[in-house]
């Protein structure tokens, strides 16, 4: 019988593990992929928006070469956190079911079954991309994740999306020799696009270096073409790759099956006590980005690190009372 099972081995899951260990709780962290799996799948050359000190957890200093760390430095840092605190973590062990049995939780994974008094869902949202839902989306040329620009040198690529990811991909691949066309459903780029990047992409579009179709959407994909619907009618684009930077969503079905209820709002915000992070199911807690539902820009590592301390303090008051 464990005191707490932490589902998710990202930065916030690790922070919960550090606090659980400090509190003397019997715990385990379960992660379906590698350590900080979501960060691992970020673009290879990505630099964080935040300074390294705001990404620190567990009292371990985060030293980076620049004021803002890159992906490789972040992976190194979180490996060091895990090793320094000797965290109990099971990697490549996917949680398949969370069920309440009387006052305890039964957690079934791809490798074992655990019983615990409490459960923390420290889930990311980088594993479930919004799909285009068009014919041909399952072709190998269609990517929902972007790693680096080199494979797209000399290729005709379509970038789908209007937010930061799409803009970054369009600019980087263009500068590495790709012929880039953006397909954007909205009449303009998102207001949330980074202010220091927005003039760059707008100038490239204005001069025609990067083509852009606004108020448009992809309707079908073939091995050699992409068909898009525009205000002027349907357009056929010769194409080698489609990079669908359409965003990602939390694992709502998994959360509902685990016992999380949701508000009836446009963001599908989960129901939880903001003072303790406990959901309407006693003993089931939320930590990190999933607390915002579809509002995935509300919680980040920087402002959700405090969830770990809040949750573990509440769990200690219950399991040790």
C-alpha positions in Angstrom: 0.0 0.0 0.0 1.5 3.3 -1.2 0.7 6.7 0.3 0.7 8.4 -3.1 1.0 7.5 -6.8 2.2 10.3 -9.0 1.2 9.8 -12.7 3.5 11.7 -15.0 7.3 12.1 -14.9 7.5 15.6 -16.1 8.9 18.5 -14.1 5.8 18.9 -11.9 5.5 15.1 -11.4 9.2 15.2 -10.3 8.5 18.1 -8.0 5.7 16.1 -6.4 8.0 13.2 -5.9 10.6 15.4 -4.3 8.1 16.7 -1.8 6.6 13.3 -1.1 10.0 11.9 -0.3 10.9 14.9 1.9 7.6 14.3 3.8 8.5 10.6 4.4 5.6 9.3 2.2 5.7 5.9 0.5 5.3 7.0 -3.2 6.1 6.1 -6.8 6.2 8.1 -10.0 4.8 6.4 -13.1 5.7 7.6 -16.6 4.6 6.1 -19.9 7.7 7.3 -21.7 11.2 8.6 -20.9 12.0 11.0 -18.1 10.3 14.4 -18.8 8.8 12.8 -21.9 7.1 16.0 -23.2 10.3 18.1 -23.0 12.1 15.3 -24.8 9.8 15.7 -27.8 10.3 19.4 -28.0 12.2 20.7 -31.1 15.9 20.0 -30.8 16.9 23.6 -31.0 14.2 25.0 -28.7 15.0 27.7 -26.1 12.6 28.2 -23.2 10.8 31.5 -22.7 11.7 31.5 -19.0 15.0 31.9 -17.3 16.6 28.8 -15.7 15.9 29.8 -12.1 12.1 29.8 -12.8 12.3 26.2 -14.0 14.1 24.9 -10.8 12.5 22.3 -8.6 13.6 20.4 -5.5 16.2 23.0 -4.5 18.6 21.9 -7.2 20.2 24.9 -8.9 19.6 25.2 -12.7 22.7 26.7 -14.3 22.6 27.3 -18.1 25.0 29.0 -20.5 22.5 31.7 -21.4 19.9 33.4 -19.4 17.3 31.1 -21.0 18.1 27.4 -21.2 17.7 25.2 -24.2 16.1 21.8 -24.5 19.4 19.9 -24.0 20.2 21.8 -20.8 16.7 21.2 -19.5 16.9 17.5 -20.1 20.3 17.4 -18.3 18.9 19.4 -15.4 15.9 17.2 -14.8 18.0 14.1 -15.0 20.2 15.6 -12.3 17.1 16.4 -10.1 16.0 12.8 -10.4 19.4 11.4 -9.6 20.2 13.9 -6.8 17.0 13.0 -4.9 17.1 9.3 -5.8 13.4 9.5 -6.8 11.4 6.3 -7.1 10.3 6.4 -10.7 9.1 3.8 -13.2 9.8 4.8 -16.8 8.1 3.3 -19.9 5.2 2.1 -17.7 1.9 3.4 -19.1 -1.0 3.8 -16.7 -4.0 2.1 -18.2 -6.6 2.5 -15.4 -7.2 4.4 -12.2 -10.1 3.1 -10.1 -11.4 3.9 -6.7 -12.0 0.8 -4.5 -13.6 1.8 -1.1 -11.1 4.4 0.2 -8.1 3.4 -1.9 -7.0 3.6 -5.5 -6.2 0.7 -7.8 -3.8 1.8 -10.5 -3.2 -0.7 -13.3 -0.3 -0.2 -15.7 1.3 -1.9 -18.6 3.6 -3.8 -16.2 1.9 -4.0 -12.8 -0.9 -3.1 -10.4 -0.5 -0.7 -7.5 -2.7 0.2 -4.6 -2.5 3.7 -3.0 -4.3 5.9 -0.6 -4.0 8.9 -2.9 -3.2 9.7 -6.6 -1.7 12.8 -8.2 -2.4 13.4 -11.9 0.6 15.4 -13.1 -0.2 14.9 -16.8 1.0 16.9 -19.7 -0.9 17.6 -22.9 1.8 17.1 -25.5 0.8 13.6 -26.5 -2.6 14.3 -28.0 -2.4 16.6 -31.0 -5.5 18.2 -32.5 -6.0 16.3 -35.7 -6.9 17.9 -39.1 -9.4 15.1 -39.6 -8.9 15.1 -43.4 -8.2 12.3 -45.9 -4.5 11.6 -46.1 -3.6 12.7 -42.6 -2.2 9.3 -41.9 0.4 9.6 -44.7 4.1 9.5 -43.5 4.6 13.0 -44.9 2.2 14.5 -42.3 3.9 15.4 -39.0 2.3 16.7 -35.8 5.7 17.0 -34.1 8.6 19.1 -35.3 12.2 18.3 -34.3 14.6 20.2 -36.6 14.7 21.9 -40.0 17.4 19.9 -41.8 15.1 17.2 -43.3 13.0 19.9 -45.1 15.9 21.5 -47.0 14.8 21.8 -50.7 11.3 20.5 -49.9 7.9 22.1 -50.4 6.2 22.1 -47.0 2.8 23.2 -45.7 2.7 24.5 -42.2 -0.7 24.5 -40.6 -1.4 26.8 -37.7 -1.4 30.5 -36.6 0.3 30.4 -33.2 3.9 30.3 -31.9 4.7 26.8 -32.9 3.6 27.3 -36.5 5.4 30.6 -36.8 8.6 29.2 -35.4 8.5 26.2 -37.7 7.7 28.3 -40.8 10.6 30.7 -40.1 13.2 28.1 -39.2 12.5 25.8 -42.1 12.4 28.7 -44.5 15.8 29.9 -43.4 17.2 26.4 -43.8 16.1 26.2 -47.4 12.5 24.9 -47.5 9.8 26.4 -49.7 7.1 27.2 -47.1 3.4 27.8 -47.4 1.3 28.5 -44.3 -2.4 27.5 -44.1 -4.2 29.5 -41.4 -7.9 29.2 -40.5 -8.1 32.6 -38.9 -8.0 35.9 -40.7 -4.6 36.7 -39.1 -1.8 35.3 -37.0 -2.7 34.8 -33.3 -2.2 37.8 -31.0 -0.3 35.4 -28.7 2.6 35.1 -31.2 5.8 36.3 -29.5 6.2 40.1 -30.0 9.8 39.8 -31.1 8.9 37.2 -33.7 5.7 38.6 -35.1 7.3 41.4 -37.3 9.7 38.8 -38.8 6.9 36.4 -40.0 4.7 39.3 -41.1 7.6 40.7 -43.2 8.4 37.4 -44.8 4.7 36.9 -45.7 4.5 40.5 -47.1 7.5 40.1 -49.3 6.3 36.6 -50.5 9.2 34.7 -49.1 6.7 32.6 -47.1 3.3 32.2 -48.8 0.3 32.3 -46.5 -3.4 31.5 -47.1 -5.6 33.1 -44.4 -9.2 32.0 -43.7 -8.2 28.7 -45.2 -8.1 25.1 -44.2 -6.7 21.8 -45.5 -9.4 19.5 -47.0 -7.3 16.6 -48.3 -3.7 15.4 -48.6 -2.1 13.1 -51.2 1.5 11.9 -51.5 2.3 14.8 -53.9 -0.3 17.5 -53.2 -2.4 19.3 -50.5 -5.8 20.6 -51.3 -6.9 23.6 -49.3 -10.2 25.6 -49.2 -9.7 29.3 -49.5 -12.0 32.3 -49.8 -11.2 32.3 -53.5 -12.0 28.6 -53.9 -10.1 25.3 -53.7 -6.4 25.5 -54.3 -4.0 22.6 -55.1 -0.5 22.9 -53.7 2.4 20.7 -54.8 3.8 19.3 -51.5 6.4 17.1 -49.9 5.6 17.5 -46.2 2.8 18.8 -44.0 3.7 20.1 -40.6 0.5 20.4 -38.6 1.3 22.7 -35.7 -2.3 22.7 -34.5 -1.7 22.4 -30.8 -2.4 19.7 -28.2 -5.0 18.8 -25.7 -5.1 17.2 -22.2 -6.1 13.5 -22.0 -9.7 14.2 -21.0 -11.0 10.7 -21.4 -8.3 9.3 -19.1 -9.0 12.0 -16.5 -12.8 11.4 -16.6 -12.3 7.7 -16.2 -10.0 8.3 -13.2 -12.8 10.3 -11.5 -12.2 13.9 -12.5 -15.3 16.1 -13.1 -15.3 19.1 -15.4 -17.0 22.5 -15.4 -19.4 23.2 -18.3 -17.3 25.9 -19.8 -15.6 26.4 -23.1 -12.2 25.3 -21.7 -13.5 22.1 -20.1 -11.8 23.2 -16.8 -11.5 20.4 -14.3 -13.2 20.7 -10.9 -10.7 21.0 -8.0 -10.1 22.8 -4.8 -7.7 25.7 -5.5 -6.5 25.5 -1.9 -5.4 21.9 -2.0 -5.6 20.9 -5.7 -7.9 17.9 -4.7 -10.6 17.0 -7.2 -14.2 16.1 -6.3 -13.0 12.5 -5.9 -11.4 12.4 -2.4 -7.7 11.6 -2.6 -7.4 12.4 -6.3 -5.3 15.5 -7.0 -4.3 17.5 -10.1 -1.0 19.2 -10.7 0.5 21.3 -13.5 -0.9 22.2 -16.9 -3.9 19.9 -16.8 -5.5 22.2 -14.2 -6.4 24.6 -17.0 -8.2 22.2 -19.3 -8.1 23.5 -22.8 -6.5 26.8 -21.5 -3.1 25.3 -21.9 -1.4 28.6 -21.6 -2.5 29.2 -18.0 -0.2 26.9 -16.2 3.5 26.4 -16.8 6.5 24.9 -14.9 7.1 28.4 -13.4 3.7 28.9 -11.8 2.7 25.3 -11.1 5.8 24.3 -9.2 3.9 25.3 -6.0 1.3 22.6 -6.7 3.7 20.0 -5.4 4.1 21.6 -1.9 0.3 22.3 -1.6 -0.7 18.8 -2.6 1.8 16.9 -0.4 1.0 19.1 2.6 -2.7 18.1 2.2 -1.9 14.4 1.7 0.3 14.4 4.8 -2.4 15.9 6.9 -4.7 13.0 5.8 -2.5 9.9 5.6 -0.6 10.7 8.9 -3.6 11.9 10.9 
